[in-house]
């Protein structure tokens, strides 16, 4: 059985670290991941600040590069899905800028990210960006 939303973006945001995973829902496998826990990412951040919006943007850029290497930036034609409102509700409003920084970084680097529910309407009306 195949799932319509095969690839899903999941975020883990704590006080110290930011992690972004793309999960294949058919087999539950993580196909790409980026985190500020990784030394290469952590060392590129200024003063070791690994949980701010700038760090979230870097995580999004690295994840986009890794998706391109895997050939999954288009999600095999179906896109990579993300429920932004659910992610923001889980993380709290404090992490809203971090969530949107990851979304912007992925989209700016050519990843076909499909925002579910009403968040896509908010995204397009507030930022006047076209869908990739």
C-alpha positions as CSV (number, residue, x, y, z in Angstrom):
1,X,0.0,0.0,0.0
2,X,1.4,3.4,-1.0
3,X,0.7,6.6,0.9
4,X,-0.3,9.7,-0.9
5,X,1.9,11.9,1.3
6,X,4.9,9.6,1.0
7,X,7.6,12.0,2.2
8,X,7.0,14.1,5.3
9,X,9.2,16.8,6.9
10,X,9.4,16.5,10.7
11,X,11.1,19.0,13.0
12,X,12.6,18.6,16.4
13,X,13.4,21.9,18.2
14,X,14.8,22.1,21.7
15,X,16.5,24.8,23.7
16,X,19.9,23.6,22.5
17,X,19.4,22.0,19.1
18,X,17.4,21.9,15.8
19,X,16.9,18.8,13.8
20,X,15.0,18.3,10.5
21,X,14.1,14.9,9.1
22,X,12.4,13.8,5.9
23,X,10.6,10.5,6.5
24,X,9.5,8.0,3.9
25,X,6.1,7.0,5.3
26,X,5.9,3.8,3.2
27,X,8.7,2.1,5.3
28,X,9.2,4.5,8.1
29,X,12.8,5.2,7.1
30,X,14.5,8.6,7.4
31,X,15.8,9.5,3.9
32,X,17.6,12.7,4.8
33,X,18.5,14.6,8.0
34,X,20.2,17.7,9.2
35,X,20.9,18.9,12.7
36,X,22.8,21.4,14.7
37,X,24.1,18.5,16.7
38,X,26.4,17.7,13.8
39,X,29.9,19.1,14.2
40,X,30.1,20.5,10.7
41,X,27.0,22.5,11.1
42,X,27.7,23.5,14.7
43,X,31.1,24.8,13.8
44,X,29.8,26.9,11.0
45,X,27.4,28.8,13.3
46,X,28.5,32.0,15.1
47,X,29.5,31.6,18.8
48,X,27.9,28.1,18.9
49,X,24.4,29.4,18.8
50,X,22.7,26.3,17.6
51,X,19.0,27.0,18.3
52,X,18.1,30.4,16.7
53,X,16.5,31.3,13.4
54,X,19.8,31.6,11.6
55,X,20.8,28.1,12.7
56,X,17.4,26.9,11.5
57,X,18.1,28.4,8.1
58,X,21.4,26.6,7.9
59,X,19.7,23.3,8.8
60,X,17.2,23.9,6.0
61,X,20.0,24.6,3.5
62,X,22.0,21.5,4.5
63,X,18.8,19.4,4.3
64,X,18.0,20.7,0.9
65,X,21.5,19.8,-0.3
66,X,21.2,16.3,1.1
67,X,17.8,15.8,-0.6
68,X,19.3,16.9,-3.9
69,X,22.1,14.4,-3.5
70,X,19.5,11.6,-2.9
71,X,17.5,12.9,-5.8
72,X,14.5,13.6,-3.7
73,X,14.1,17.4,-3.8
74,X,10.9,16.9,-5.8
75,X,9.7,14.0,-3.5
76,X,9.4,11.7,-6.6
77,X,6.9,14.0,-8.2
78,X,4.6,14.2,-5.2
79,X,6.6,16.8,-3.1
80,X,7.5,16.7,0.5
81,X,4.6,17.4,2.8
82,X,4.6,19.5,6.0
83,X,1.8,20.5,8.3
84,X,3.2,23.9,9.5
85,X,0.3,24.7,11.9
86,X,0.8,21.3,13.6
87,X,4.6,21.9,13.9
88,X,4.1,25.4,15.3
89,X,1.5,24.2,17.8
90,X,3.8,21.3,19.0
91,X,6.8,23.6,19.3
92,X,5.0,26.7,20.6
93,X,4.9,30.2,19.2
94,X,8.4,30.9,20.4
95,X,9.7,28.5,17.7
96,X,7.5,29.9,14.9
97,X,10.4,31.9,13.3
98,X,12.6,28.8,13.4
99,X,10.0,26.7,11.6
100,X,9.5,29.3,8.9
101,X,13.2,29.8,8.5
102,X,13.5,26.1,7.7
103,X,10.6,26.3,5.2
104,X,12.1,29.3,3.5
105,X,15.6,27.7,3.2
106,X,14.2,24.5,1.7
107,X,12.0,26.4,-0.8
108,X,14.9,28.8,-1.8
109,X,17.1,25.8,-2.5
110,X,14.7,24.2,-4.9
111,X,12.9,21.6,-2.7
112,X,9.2,21.1,-3.6
113,X,7.7,21.6,-0.2
114,X,3.9,21.2,0.0
115,X,2.4,23.0,3.1
116,X,-0.8,21.3,4.3
117,X,-4.0,22.9,5.6
118,X,-4.5,26.6,6.0
119,X,-0.8,27.4,6.6
120,X,-0.1,27.5,2.9
121,X,-2.7,30.2,2.5
122,X,-1.1,32.2,5.3
123,X,2.3,31.6,3.8
124,X,1.3,32.8,0.3
125,X,-0.7,35.9,1.5
126,X,1.8,37.2,4.0
127,X,5.0,36.6,2.1
128,X,3.7,37.0,-1.5
129,X,6.0,34.2,-2.6
130,X,5.0,31.9,-5.5
131,X,4.9,28.2,-5.0
132,X,7.8,26.3,-6.3
